[in-house]
């Protein structure tokens, strides 16, 4: 055992542990969720990168001894190369605006650096506050590390979205000539191709990818050098310029300082924008998944337009039943992202000179990112990629739709079309049948003009209708 001291007194620490007294107190105070800062992707890594950049910056301006700087940097590299879960034990739900998380990293790096210099843990040569935390405060380190971590999580989400776009593009091309009935208000509407429908899904995710990329850019501005309240008190001359330079060298990413450091600490509306983007991604995912459930419903008493891949039996009592379990998983992810958005919205409210709810913001934001990043490829690989179009069912529904009367309204007038639609409905006939019976068109004309596929293409119907109007006008 070793003895460590803080402002509240002394505590014994097991000698094999790299964290110290403040981390131990936080572990005892905040054991609430079982989810630690280590479980947040890129978060500990980002804090460690900041500590390394700060040590290099402070050494560059002459504020930190060369041997201490080297030891901190080596300790940081050790953690970045082989991070150990047992070193970073702070529950993600902790008070103090992230002080416990910051001190957890400070203590681990200080103990490792001392071990490098002296062969034993302790703070004789490197102190967690004096040296590892030099020129910093929890209040600028934690929001900076949050942005860095979320930047990486958003990048992973971008890759998942690109995967999604590629899958939907393939289905769009595959289904290009499969005509089906469009539906609005859950009622029959004009024909559409299944490929056109998938083009709508694909384009939505193209927009989502651009939005996530823009959200990534919001994460590049950091409040480092603000220290406790934005005044930069506690930093040495030249630190601000050097810490961003060394951080860029450490991470190969061009981070830059917030234009107003007071704003950077006080206000968290940035996270509202990022959460709104994640919510929009999840919403479009939910829309796609929900539509797949509807279009595949049946197989004998539903829409039955498509068949989804069977990935597992669907019932413990009904043999042969197969459920759309993958889309249902995706829809639940949407619900969770919605809940996270509500929590983020409240946590962004803050007060006075610091938002202290950053731990919750980070947890909810990264959880939404990670759920979407994991969910989207699963939906593509286990569902979308294997969709089979039920071509005959789609065509039959389109040909029997009363919405084909729109052709009559376009070529003749609305009143005639309405009368024929009512007749077709009353007599359980198709629009094509009643049009021929009423001698409005010949059979060959009806076959041409009431072809559902023709109605899906402006080029097709404009060319056809122009010819019809020319004939009608005697030209």
MIBATI-412704 format. One record per residue (C-alpha): chain; x, y, z. Coordinates in nm, 4 decimals, always signed. Example, Ala and Ser with C-alpha at 12.3 -4.5 7.8 and 13.67 -1.06 7.14 Angstrom:
2
<rec "A"; <+1.2300; -0.4500; +0.7800>>
<rec "A"; <+1.3670; -0.1060; +0.7140>>
This chain:
475
<rec "A"; <+0.0000; +0.0000; +0.0000>>
<rec "A"; <+0.1011; +0.3641; -0.0421>>
<rec "A"; <-0.0337; +0.6753; +0.1269>>
<rec "A"; <-0.1714; +0.9663; -0.0760>>
<rec "A"; <-0.2945; +1.3043; +0.0469>>
<rec "A"; <-0.5505; +1.5549; -0.0756>>
<rec "A"; <-0.7360; +1.8518; +0.0744>>
<rec "A"; <-0.9658; +1.6180; +0.2671>>
<rec "A"; <-0.6971; +1.4028; +0.4251>>
<rec "A"; <-0.5060; +1.0790; +0.3630>>
<rec "A"; <-0.6000; +0.7456; +0.2069>>
<rec "A"; <-0.4254; +0.4167; +0.1502>>
<rec "A"; <-0.3987; +0.3087; -0.2149>>
<rec "A"; <-0.3001; -0.0344; -0.3381>>
<rec "A"; <+0.0475; +0.0049; -0.4769>>
<rec "A"; <-0.0284; -0.1723; -0.8048>>
<rec "A"; <-0.2920; +0.0895; -0.8937>>
<rec "A"; <-0.1918; +0.3878; -1.1036>>
<rec "A"; <-0.4830; +0.6084; -1.0049>>
<rec "A"; <-0.4719; +0.8031; -0.6816>>
<rec "A"; <-0.6693; +0.9431; -0.3920>>
<rec "A"; <-0.9068; +1.1716; -0.5823>>
<rec "A"; <-0.9986; +0.8919; -0.8207>>
<rec "A"; <-1.0599; +0.6587; -0.5266>>
<rec "A"; <-1.2940; +0.9100; -0.3620>>
<rec "A"; <-1.4842; +0.9559; -0.6881>>
<rec "A"; <-1.5176; +0.5808; -0.7279>>
<rec "A"; <-1.6766; +0.5617; -0.3853>>
<rec "A"; <-1.8983; +0.8648; -0.4441>>
<rec "A"; <-2.0337; +0.7893; -0.7900>>
<rec "A"; <-2.0761; +0.4133; -0.8313>>
<rec "A"; <-2.4121; +0.4515; -1.0025>>
<rec "A"; <-2.4238; +0.3172; -1.3601>>
<rec "A"; <-2.1387; +0.0698; -1.3987>>
<rec "A"; <-2.0344; +0.2616; -1.7112>>
<rec "A"; <-1.6998; +0.4368; -1.6752>>
<rec "A"; <-1.5139; +0.7057; -1.8682>>
<rec "A"; <-1.3113; +0.4218; -2.0200>>
<rec "A"; <-1.6303; +0.2958; -2.1868>>
<rec "A"; <-1.6790; +0.6211; -2.3779>>
<rec "A"; <-1.4981; +0.5728; -2.7103>>
<rec "A"; <-1.1989; +0.8055; -2.7613>>
<rec "A"; <-1.2662; +1.0028; -2.4394>>
<rec "A"; <-0.9768; +0.8903; -2.2199>>
<rec "A"; <-0.7582; +0.8853; -2.5302>>
<rec "A"; <-0.8500; +1.2480; -2.6009>>
<rec "A"; <-0.7741; +1.3623; -2.2457>>
<rec "A"; <-0.4376; +1.1855; -2.2593>>
<rec "A"; <-0.3576; +1.3514; -2.5924>>
<rec "A"; <-0.4362; +1.6895; -2.4374>>
<rec "A"; <-0.2054; +1.6144; -2.1421>>
<rec "A"; <+0.0764; +1.5193; -2.3757>>
<rec "A"; <+0.0248; +1.8304; -2.5896>>
<rec "A"; <+0.0152; +2.0498; -2.2775>>
<rec "A"; <+0.3398; +1.8989; -2.1445>>
<rec "A"; <+0.5131; +1.9606; -2.4773>>
<rec "A"; <+0.3758; +2.3156; -2.4950>>
<rec "A"; <+0.4806; +2.3979; -2.1386>>
<rec "A"; <+0.8273; +2.2589; -2.2038>>
<rec "A"; <+0.8550; +2.4584; -2.5272>>
<rec "A"; <+0.7865; +2.7857; -2.3412>>
<rec "A"; <+1.0240; +2.6951; -2.0591>>
<rec "A"; <+0.7638; +2.6243; -1.7902>>
<rec "A"; <+0.8222; +2.2486; -1.7567>>
<rec "A"; <+1.1469; +2.0653; -1.6948>>
<rec "A"; <+1.2701; +1.8505; -1.9841>>
<rec "A"; <+1.2906; +1.5280; -1.7820>>
<rec "A"; <+0.9395; +1.5764; -1.6424>>
<rec "A"; <+0.8038; +1.6552; -1.9886>>
<rec "A"; <+0.9607; +1.3418; -2.1337>>
<rec "A"; <+0.8272; +1.1266; -1.8514>>
<rec "A"; <+0.4715; +1.2622; -1.8933>>
<rec "A"; <+0.4900; +1.2111; -2.2685>>
<rec "A"; <+0.6166; +0.8548; -2.2291>>
<rec "A"; <+0.3436; +0.7821; -1.9753>>
<rec "A"; <+0.0876; +0.9254; -2.2158>>
<rec "A"; <+0.2205; +0.7137; -2.5020>>
<rec "A"; <+0.2038; +0.4036; -2.2802>>
<rec "A"; <-0.1636; +0.4714; -2.2076>>
<rec "A"; <-0.2421; +0.5472; -2.5715>>
<rec "A"; <-0.0685; +0.2266; -2.6827>>
<rec "A"; <-0.1996; -0.0066; -2.4127>>
<rec "A"; <-0.4858; +0.1496; -2.2181>>
<rec "A"; <-0.5911; -0.0477; -1.9116>>
<rec "A"; <-0.9550; -0.0455; -1.8065>>
<rec "A"; <-0.8686; -0.0790; -1.4381>>
<rec "A"; <-0.6844; +0.2556; -1.4478>>
<rec "A"; <-0.9882; +0.4614; -1.5501>>
<rec "A"; <-1.2724; +0.3798; -1.3163>>
<rec "A"; <-1.4756; +0.7003; -1.2836>>
<rec "A"; <-1.8470; +0.6448; -1.3409>>
<rec "A"; <-1.9699; +0.8518; -1.6337>>
<rec "A"; <-2.2359; +0.9976; -1.4042>>
<rec "A"; <-2.0323; +1.2179; -1.1750>>
<rec "A"; <-2.0649; +1.5733; -1.0488>>
<rec "A"; <-1.8176; +1.8592; -1.0599>>
<rec "A"; <-1.8163; +1.9241; -1.4330>>
<rec "A"; <-1.5747; +1.6386; -1.5008>>
<rec "A"; <-1.3160; +1.7081; -1.2295>>
<rec "A"; <-1.3036; +1.3425; -1.1344>>
<rec "A"; <-1.2373; +1.2341; -1.4924>>
<rec "A"; <-0.9639; +1.4945; -1.5337>>
<rec "A"; <-0.7974; +1.3986; -1.2069>>
<rec "A"; <-0.8228; +1.0275; -1.2856>>
<rec "A"; <-0.6078; +1.0845; -1.5958>>
<rec "A"; <-0.3782; +1.3290; -1.4132>>
<rec "A"; <-0.3090; +1.0755; -1.1379>>
<rec "A"; <-0.2504; +0.7827; -1.3714>>
<rec "A"; <-0.0047; +0.9813; -1.5831>>
<rec "A"; <+0.1709; +1.1257; -1.2775>>
<rec "A"; <+0.2197; +0.7846; -1.1165>>
<rec "A"; <+0.3449; +0.6326; -1.4408>>
<rec "A"; <+0.5773; +0.9274; -1.5016>>
<rec "A"; <+0.7207; +0.8976; -1.1507>>
<rec "A"; <+0.7682; +0.5275; -1.2061>>
<rec "A"; <+0.9595; +0.6059; -1.5259>>
<rec "A"; <+1.1839; +0.8568; -1.3429>>
<rec "A"; <+1.2293; +0.6854; -1.0060>>
<rec "A"; <+1.1151; +0.3255; -1.0394>>
<rec "A"; <+0.8229; +0.3736; -0.8001>>
<rec "A"; <+0.4803; +0.5354; -0.7972>>
<rec "A"; <+0.4116; +0.8579; -0.6129>>
<rec "A"; <+0.4316; +1.2268; -0.6817>>
<rec "A"; <+0.7836; +1.3157; -0.5700>>
<rec "A"; <+0.9002; +1.4174; -0.9166>>
<rec "A"; <+0.5763; +1.4560; -1.1130>>
<rec "A"; <+0.2604; +1.5870; -0.9466>>
<rec "A"; <-0.0834; +1.5349; -1.1044>>
<rec "A"; <-0.1886; +1.8967; -1.0494>>
<rec "A"; <+0.1385; +2.0875; -1.0630>>
<rec "A"; <+0.2872; +1.9173; -1.3673>>
<rec "A"; <+0.0361; +1.7008; -1.5573>>
<rec "A"; <-0.2403; +1.9615; -1.5218>>
<rec "A"; <-0.0114; +2.2610; -1.5846>>
<rec "A"; <-0.1803; +2.5379; -1.7829>>
<rec "A"; <-0.5124; +2.3562; -1.7676>>
<rec "A"; <-0.8344; +2.3302; -1.5747>>
<rec "A"; <-1.0970; +2.0594; -1.5742>>
<rec "A"; <-1.3213; +2.3293; -1.7182>>
<rec "A"; <-1.1300; +2.3556; -2.0447>>
<rec "A"; <-0.9850; +2.0032; -2.0656>>
<rec "A"; <-1.3125; +1.8111; -2.0385>>
<rec "A"; <-1.5176; +2.0069; -2.2959>>
<rec "A"; <-1.2166; +1.9935; -2.5306>>
<rec "A"; <-1.1832; +1.6168; -2.4863>>
<rec "A"; <-1.5576; +1.5784; -2.5372>>
<rec "A"; <-1.5369; +1.7483; -2.8746>>
<rec "A"; <-1.2352; +1.5443; -2.9737>>
<rec "A"; <-1.4056; +1.2188; -2.8747>>
<rec "A"; <-1.7302; +1.3037; -3.0527>>
<rec "A"; <-1.5361; +1.4120; -3.3624>>
<rec "A"; <-1.4044; +1.0545; -3.3888>>
<rec "A"; <-1.7448; +0.9007; -3.3139>>
<rec "A"; <-1.9040; +1.1120; -3.5859>>
<rec "A"; <-1.6359; +0.9970; -3.8280>>
<rec "A"; <-1.7321; +0.6355; -3.7553>>
<rec "A"; <-2.0958; +0.7260; -3.8140>>
<rec "A"; <-2.0028; +0.8797; -4.1502>>
<rec "A"; <-1.8503; +0.5489; -4.2549>>
<rec "A"; <-2.1684; +0.3650; -4.1525>>
<rec "A"; <-2.3790; +0.6128; -4.3504>>
<rec "A"; <-2.1633; +0.5626; -4.6591>>
<rec "A"; <-2.2222; +0.1881; -4.6229>>
<rec "A"; <-2.5937; +0.2579; -4.6028>>
<rec "A"; <-2.5911; +0.4767; -4.9144>>
<rec "A"; <-2.4058; +0.2119; -5.1131>>
<rec "A"; <-2.6575; -0.0577; -5.0163>>
<rec "A"; <-2.9558; +0.1609; -5.1029>>
<rec "A"; <-2.8013; +0.2607; -5.4371>>
<rec "A"; <-2.7760; -0.1063; -5.5343>>
<rec "A"; <-3.1397; -0.1700; -5.4477>>
<rec "A"; <-3.2451; +0.1467; -5.6284>>
<rec "A"; <-3.0834; +0.0174; -5.9480>>
<rec "A"; <-3.2123; -0.3391; -5.8992>>
<rec "A"; <-3.5718; -0.2220; -5.8504>>
<rec "A"; <-3.5672; +0.0496; -6.1177>>
<rec "A"; <-3.8332; -0.1082; -6.3431>>
<rec "A"; <-4.0508; -0.2715; -6.0774>>
<rec "A"; <-4.3729; -0.0720; -6.0711>>
<rec "A"; <-4.5834; -0.0627; -5.7562>>
<rec "A"; <-4.8620; +0.1345; -5.6041>>
<rec "A"; <-4.7704; +0.4563; -5.4310>>
<rec "A"; <-4.9473; +0.5222; -5.1030>>
<rec "A"; <-5.0349; +0.8471; -4.9308>>
<rec "A"; <-5.2359; +0.8683; -4.6093>>
<rec "A"; <-5.2284; +0.4859; -4.6126>>
<rec "A"; <-5.4495; +0.5001; -4.9230>>
<rec "A"; <-5.3856; +0.4080; -5.2872>>
<rec "A"; <-5.2006; +0.6765; -5.4809>>
<rec "A"; <-5.0265; +0.7082; -5.8185>>
<rec "A"; <-4.7880; +0.4340; -5.9315>>
<rec "A"; <-4.4202; +0.4563; -5.8498>>
<rec "A"; <-4.1292; +0.2241; -5.9085>>
<rec "A"; <-3.9745; +0.0468; -5.6162>>
<rec "A"; <-3.6447; +0.1917; -5.7357>>
<rec "A"; <-3.7854; +0.5446; -5.7113>>
<rec "A"; <-3.9000; +0.4732; -5.3598>>
<rec "A"; <-3.5522; +0.3530; -5.2658>>
<rec "A"; <-3.4006; +0.6593; -5.4323>>
<rec "A"; <-3.5866; +0.8664; -5.1747>>
<rec "A"; <-3.4371; +0.6643; -4.8924>>
<rec "A"; <-3.0923; +0.6845; -5.0488>>
<rec "A"; <-3.1044; +1.0601; -5.0982>>
<rec "A"; <-3.2146; +1.1157; -4.7398>>
<rec "A"; <-2.9043; +0.9392; -4.6142>>
<rec "A"; <-2.6859; +1.1332; -4.8576>>
<rec "A"; <-2.8173; +1.4475; -4.6868>>
<rec "A"; <-2.7625; +1.2913; -4.3476>>
<rec "A"; <-2.4004; +1.2167; -4.4350>>
<rec "A"; <-2.3423; +1.5810; -4.5266>>
<rec "A"; <-2.5073; +1.6954; -4.2040>>
<rec "A"; <-2.2939; +1.4648; -3.9912>>
<rec "A"; <-1.9817; +1.5870; -4.1699>>
<rec "A"; <-2.0847; +1.9436; -4.0870>>
<rec "A"; <-2.1414; +1.8437; -3.7246>>
<rec "A"; <-1.7896; +1.7027; -3.7208>>
<rec "A"; <-1.6519; +2.0416; -3.8174>>
<rec "A"; <-1.8246; +2.1984; -3.5159>>
<rec "A"; <-1.6046; +1.9810; -3.2946>>
<rec "A"; <-1.2778; +2.1281; -3.4229>>
<rec "A"; <-1.2987; +2.4444; -3.2097>>
<rec "A"; <-1.1727; +2.3744; -2.8573>>
<rec "A"; <-1.1703; +2.5852; -2.5398>>
<rec "A"; <-0.8164; +2.4785; -2.4402>>
<rec "A"; <-0.6207; +2.7535; -2.2595>>
<rec "A"; <-0.9433; +2.8983; -2.1143>>
<rec "A"; <-0.8568; +2.7365; -1.7769>>
<rec "A"; <-1.1256; +2.7799; -1.5093>>
<rec "A"; <-1.3527; +3.0577; -1.6363>>
<rec "A"; <-1.2154; +3.1718; -1.9714>>
<rec "A"; <-0.9553; +3.4271; -1.8566>>
<rec "A"; <-0.6577; +3.1959; -1.9332>>
<rec "A"; <-0.5287; +3.2571; -1.5797>>
<rec "A"; <-0.2836; +2.9808; -1.4871>>
<rec "A"; <-0.1252; +2.9552; -1.8304>>
<rec "A"; <+0.2186; +3.0901; -1.9191>>
<rec "A"; <+0.3000; +3.3216; -2.2139>>
<rec "A"; <+0.3025; +3.1286; -2.5405>>
<rec "A"; <+0.1158; +2.8294; -2.4027>>
<rec "A"; <-0.2014; +2.8858; -2.6040>>
<rec "A"; <-0.0248; +2.8927; -2.9405>>
<rec "A"; <+0.1957; +2.5945; -2.8581>>
<rec "A"; <-0.0725; +2.3712; -2.7100>>
<rec "A"; <-0.2738; +2.3795; -3.0329>>
<rec "A"; <+0.0381; +2.3270; -3.2400>>
<rec "A"; <+0.1486; +2.0260; -3.0369>>
<rec "A"; <-0.2038; +1.8848; -3.0205>>
<rec "A"; <-0.2204; +1.8930; -3.3994>>
<rec "A"; <+0.1159; +1.7167; -3.4181>>
<rec "A"; <-0.0040; +1.4574; -3.1668>>
<rec "A"; <-0.3367; +1.3844; -3.3378>>
<rec "A"; <-0.2809; +1.4894; -3.7030>>
<rec "A"; <-0.6035; +1.6922; -3.6824>>
<rec "A"; <-0.6179; +2.0720; -3.7141>>
<rec "A"; <-0.7845; +2.1766; -3.3911>>
<rec "A"; <-0.8261; +2.5471; -3.3257>>
<rec "A"; <-0.9173; +2.7717; -3.0343>>
<rec "A"; <-1.2719; +2.8890; -2.9707>>
<rec "A"; <-1.3187; +3.2480; -3.0876>>
<rec "A"; <-1.4505; +3.3383; -2.7429>>
<rec "A"; <-1.3284; +3.1172; -2.4594>>
<rec "A"; <-1.5942; +3.2456; -2.2201>>
<rec "A"; <-1.8614; +3.1330; -2.4634>>
<rec "A"; <-1.6777; +2.8018; -2.4993>>
<rec "A"; <-1.7139; +2.7297; -2.1276>>
<rec "A"; <-2.0528; +2.8868; -2.0570>>
<rec "A"; <-2.2675; +2.7623; -2.3435>>
<rec "A"; <-2.3432; +2.4150; -2.4731>>
<rec "A"; <-2.5816; +2.4832; -2.7620>>
<rec "A"; <-2.3283; +2.3188; -2.9929>>
<rec "A"; <-2.4403; +1.9860; -2.8486>>
<rec "A"; <-2.8021; +2.0670; -2.9321>>
<rec "A"; <-2.7006; +2.0968; -3.2975>>
<rec "A"; <-2.5064; +1.7718; -3.2905>>
<rec "A"; <-2.7873; +1.5905; -3.1117>>
<rec "A"; <-3.0402; +1.7279; -3.3604>>
<rec "A"; <-2.8292; +1.5869; -3.6430>>
<rec "A"; <-2.8143; +1.2465; -3.4755>>
<rec "A"; <-3.1883; +1.2592; -3.4178>>
<rec "A"; <-3.2443; +1.3331; -3.7877>>
<rec "A"; <-3.0276; +1.0364; -3.8866>>
<rec "A"; <-3.2216; +0.8147; -3.6468>>
<rec "A"; <-3.5524; +0.9519; -3.7749>>
<rec "A"; <-3.4679; +0.8603; -4.1341>>
<rec "A"; <-3.3508; +0.5205; -4.0161>>
<rec "A"; <-3.6834; +0.4742; -3.8385>>
<rec "A"; <-3.8737; +0.5804; -4.1515>>
<rec "A"; <-3.6862; +0.3296; -4.3679>>
<rec "A"; <-3.7236; +0.0486; -4.1136>>
<rec "A"; <-4.0925; +0.1212; -4.0595>>
<rec "A"; <-4.1612; +0.1239; -4.4332>>
<rec "A"; <-3.9819; -0.2072; -4.4752>>
<rec "A"; <-4.2070; -0.3588; -4.2089>>
<rec "A"; <-4.5187; -0.2293; -4.3841>>
<rec "A"; <-4.4151; -0.3289; -4.7365>>
<rec "A"; <-4.3188; -0.6788; -4.6199>>
<rec "A"; <-4.6296; -0.7282; -4.4070>>
<rec "A"; <-4.8167; -1.0532; -4.4578>>
<rec "A"; <-4.6987; -1.2604; -4.6241>>
<rec "A"; <-5.0562; -1.3470; -4.7251>>
<rec "A"; <-5.2731; -1.0835; -4.5619>>
<rec "A"; <-5.0542; -0.7737; -4.5778>>
<rec "A"; <-4.9010; -0.5533; -4.8464>>
<rec "A"; <-4.6534; -0.8237; -4.9413>>
<rec "A"; <-4.4648; -0.6017; -5.1864>>
<rec "A"; <-4.1240; -0.7203; -5.0707>>
<rec "A"; <-3.9798; -1.0122; -4.8805>>
<rec "A"; <-3.7187; -0.9476; -4.6136>>
<rec "A"; <-3.4435; -1.1992; -4.5383>>
<rec "A"; <-3.5419; -1.4457; -4.2676>>
<rec "A"; <-3.2830; -1.4247; -3.9912>>
<rec "A"; <-3.4598; -1.6185; -3.7145>>
<rec "A"; <-3.7924; -1.7906; -3.6359>>
<rec "A"; <-4.0614; -1.5405; -3.5450>>
<rec "A"; <-4.2783; -1.7188; -3.2946>>
<rec "A"; <-4.2575; -1.9657; -3.0113>>
<rec "A"; <-4.6108; -2.0871; -3.0891>>
<rec "A"; <-4.6829; -2.0205; -3.4604>>
<rec "A"; <-4.4702; -2.2389; -3.6909>>
<rec "A"; <-4.3482; -2.0696; -4.0060>>
<rec "A"; <-4.3894; -1.7156; -3.8763>>
<rec "A"; <-4.0993; -1.4818; -3.9572>>
<rec "A"; <-4.0830; -1.1331; -3.8098>>
<rec "A"; <-3.9057; -0.8174; -3.9370>>
<rec "A"; <-3.6757; -0.8267; -3.6347>>
<rec "A"; <-3.3886; -0.6266; -3.7846>>
<rec "A"; <-3.6052; -0.3251; -3.8791>>
<rec "A"; <-3.7646; -0.3498; -3.5344>>
<rec "A"; <-3.4189; -0.3299; -3.3772>>
<rec "A"; <-3.3453; -0.0179; -3.5822>>
<rec "A"; <-3.6687; +0.1474; -3.4749>>
<rec "A"; <-3.5805; +0.0916; -3.1093>>
<rec "A"; <-3.2472; +0.2638; -3.1688>>
<rec "A"; <-3.4446; +0.5650; -3.2889>>
<rec "A"; <-3.6473; +0.5670; -2.9680>>
<rec "A"; <-3.3279; +0.5626; -2.7627>>
<rec "A"; <-3.1729; +0.8462; -2.9651>>
<rec "A"; <-3.4894; +1.0480; -2.9048>>
<rec "A"; <-3.4538; +0.9927; -2.5316>>
<rec "A"; <-3.0894; +1.0951; -2.5417>>
<rec "A"; <-3.1848; +1.4114; -2.7285>>
<rec "A"; <-3.4239; +1.5106; -2.4492>>
<rec "A"; <-3.1553; +1.4506; -2.1861>>
<rec "A"; <-2.8991; +1.6490; -2.3873>>
<rec "A"; <-3.1441; +1.9364; -2.4287>>
<rec "A"; <-3.1886; +1.9684; -2.0522>>
<rec "A"; <-2.8190; +1.9189; -1.9804>>
<rec "A"; <-2.7273; +2.1993; -2.2222>>
<rec "A"; <-2.9156; +2.4569; -2.0150>>
<rec "A"; <-2.6244; +2.5193; -1.7763>>
<rec "A"; <-2.5752; +2.8278; -1.5627>>
<rec "A"; <-2.3289; +3.1146; -1.5120>>
<rec "A"; <-1.9667; +3.0469; -1.6147>>
<rec "A"; <-1.9633; +2.6715; -1.6741>>
<rec "A"; <-2.1922; +2.3939; -1.7875>>
<rec "A"; <-2.1422; +2.1212; -1.5281>>
<rec "A"; <-2.3639; +1.8603; -1.6944>>
<rec "A"; <-2.1041; +1.7655; -1.9540>>
<rec "A"; <-2.0727; +1.4055; -1.8400>>
<rec "A"; <-2.4366; +1.3421; -1.9261>>
<rec "A"; <-2.4054; +1.5286; -2.2564>>
<rec "A"; <-2.1033; +1.3191; -2.3500>>
<rec "A"; <-2.2642; +0.9923; -2.2472>>
<rec "A"; <-2.5862; +1.0557; -2.4399>>
<rec "A"; <-2.4163; +1.1974; -2.7497>>
<rec "A"; <-2.1664; +0.9146; -2.7843>>
<rec "A"; <-2.4294; +0.6532; -2.7084>>
<rec "A"; <-2.6465; +0.7874; -2.9910>>
<rec "A"; <-2.3458; +0.7930; -3.2252>>
<rec "A"; <-2.2428; +0.4415; -3.1357>>
<rec "A"; <-2.5921; +0.2941; -3.1556>>
<rec "A"; <-2.6425; +0.4396; -3.5014>>
<rec "A"; <-2.2944; +0.3367; -3.6146>>
<rec "A"; <-2.3611; -0.0229; -3.5077>>
<rec "A"; <-2.7243; -0.0361; -3.6171>>
<rec "A"; <-2.6982; +0.0992; -3.9720>>
<rec "A"; <-2.4605; -0.1670; -4.1119>>
<rec "A"; <-2.6665; -0.4395; -3.9439>>
<rec "A"; <-2.9846; -0.3128; -4.1076>>
<rec "A"; <-2.8113; -0.3051; -4.4440>>
<rec "A"; <-2.6341; -0.6413; -4.4240>>
<rec "A"; <-2.9051; -0.8446; -4.2513>>
<rec "A"; <-3.2063; -0.6843; -4.4166>>
<rec "A"; <-3.1761; -0.4352; -4.7042>>
<rec "A"; <-2.9094; -0.6203; -4.9038>>
<rec "A"; <-3.1258; -0.9329; -4.9150>>
<rec "A"; <-3.4652; -0.7761; -4.9966>>
<rec "A"; <-3.6565; -0.9516; -5.2744>>
<rec "A"; <-3.9223; -0.7597; -5.4662>>
<rec "A"; <-4.2515; -0.9410; -5.5195>>
<rec "A"; <-4.2854; -0.8092; -5.8734>>
<rec "A"; <-4.6212; -0.9662; -5.9655>>
<rec "A"; <-4.7896; -0.8528; -5.6450>>
<rec "A"; <-4.6603; -0.4992; -5.6934>>
<rec "A"; <-4.7826; -0.4874; -6.0547>>
<rec "A"; <-5.1255; -0.6316; -5.9725>>
<rec "A"; <-5.1846; -0.3733; -5.6995>>
<rec "A"; <-5.0779; -0.0902; -5.9307>>
<rec "A"; <-5.3046; -0.2056; -6.2164>>
<rec "A"; <-5.6067; -0.2393; -5.9884>>
<rec "A"; <-5.5695; +0.1028; -5.8301>>
<rec "A"; <-5.8455; +0.3583; -5.8820>>
<rec "A"; <-5.5661; +0.6170; -5.8850>>
<rec "A"; <-5.5173; +0.5291; -6.2535>>
<rec "A"; <-5.8210; +0.7468; -6.3143>>
<rec "A"; <-5.5759; +1.0376; -6.2889>>
<rec "A"; <-5.4795; +0.9555; -6.6485>>
<rec "A"; <-5.8391; +1.0180; -6.7565>>
<rec "A"; <-5.8504; +1.3439; -6.5644>>
<rec "A"; <-5.5311; +1.4534; -6.7386>>
<rec "A"; <-5.6374; +1.3554; -7.0906>>
<rec "A"; <-6.0082; +1.4452; -7.0634>>
<rec "A"; <-6.1466; +1.6106; -6.7503>>
<rec "A"; <-6.1793; +1.5550; -6.3762>>
<rec "A"; <-6.5558; +1.4932; -6.3846>>
<rec "A"; <-6.5243; +1.2063; -6.6317>>
<rec "A"; <-6.2422; +1.0539; -6.4331>>
<rec "A"; <-6.4405; +1.0803; -6.1088>>
<rec "A"; <-6.7450; +0.9132; -6.2656>>
<rec "A"; <-6.5377; +0.6249; -6.3990>>
<rec "A"; <-6.3565; +0.5793; -6.0666>>
<rec "A"; <-6.6890; +0.5523; -5.8840>>
<rec "A"; <-6.8149; +0.3000; -6.1395>>
<rec "A"; <-6.4997; +0.0909; -6.1087>>
<rec "A"; <-6.5288; +0.0893; -5.7326>>
<rec "A"; <-6.8986; +0.0022; -5.7326>>
<rec "A"; <-6.8544; -0.2797; -5.9848>>
<rec "A"; <-6.5206; -0.4055; -5.8477>>
<rec "A"; <-6.3527; -0.3462; -6.1821>>
<rec "A"; <-6.0292; -0.1830; -6.2883>>
<rec "A"; <-6.0117; +0.1646; -6.4400>>
<rec "A"; <-5.8904; +0.0033; -6.7599>>
<rec "A"; <-6.2021; -0.2161; -6.7802>>
<rec "A"; <-6.4530; +0.0662; -6.7326>>
<rec "A"; <-6.2654; +0.2948; -6.9714>>
<rec "A"; <-6.2960; +0.0300; -7.2452>>
<rec "A"; <-6.6584; -0.0471; -7.1569>>
<rec "A"; <-6.7477; +0.3231; -7.1815>>
<rec "A"; <-6.5671; +0.3393; -7.5184>>
<rec "A"; <-6.3483; +0.6222; -7.3954>>
<rec "A"; <-6.0471; +0.4361; -7.5288>>
<rec "A"; <-5.9826; +0.1323; -7.7419>>
<rec "A"; <-5.8256; -0.1701; -7.5787>>
<rec "A"; <-5.4850; -0.0927; -7.7272>>
<rec "A"; <-5.5098; +0.2731; -7.6160>>
<rec "A"; <-5.6087; +0.1681; -7.2654>>
<rec "A"; <-5.3157; -0.0726; -7.2515>>
<rec "A"; <-5.0835; +0.2123; -7.3513>>
<rec "A"; <-5.2186; +0.5002; -7.1497>>
<rec "A"; <-5.3118; +0.3086; -6.8371>>
<rec "A"; <-4.9793; +0.1288; -6.8071>>
<rec "A"; <-4.8694; +0.1996; -6.4460>>
<rec "A"; <-4.5027; +0.2032; -6.5459>>
<rec "A"; <-4.5714; +0.4824; -6.7950>>
<rec "A"; <-4.7028; +0.6983; -6.5104>>
<rec "A"; <-4.3776; +0.6763; -6.3168>>
<rec "A"; <-4.1639; +0.8596; -6.5743>>
<rec "A"; <-4.2090; +1.2252; -6.6839>>
<rec "A"; <-4.0239; +1.1446; -7.0053>>
<rec "A"; <-4.2569; +0.8570; -7.0865>>
<rec "A"; <-4.5893; +1.0213; -7.0114>>
<rec "A"; <-4.4999; +1.3652; -7.1485>>
<rec "A"; <-4.3992; +1.2143; -7.4805>>
<rec "A"; <-4.7138; +1.0010; -7.4928>>
<rec "A"; <-4.9520; +1.2742; -7.3777>>
<rec "A"; <-4.8103; +1.5300; -7.6212>>
<rec "A"; <-4.8860; +1.2930; -7.9072>>
<rec "A"; <-5.2390; +1.2365; -7.7738>>
<rec "A"; <-5.3106; +1.6097; -7.7447>>
<rec "A"; <-5.1784; +1.6713; -8.0965>>
<rec "A"; <-5.4129; +1.4066; -8.2339>>
<rec "A"; <-5.7053; +1.5461; -8.0319>>
<rec "A"; <-5.6454; +1.9000; -8.1578>>
<rec "A"; <-5.6239; +1.7810; -8.5168>>
<rec "A"; <-5.2617; +1.8832; -8.5663>>
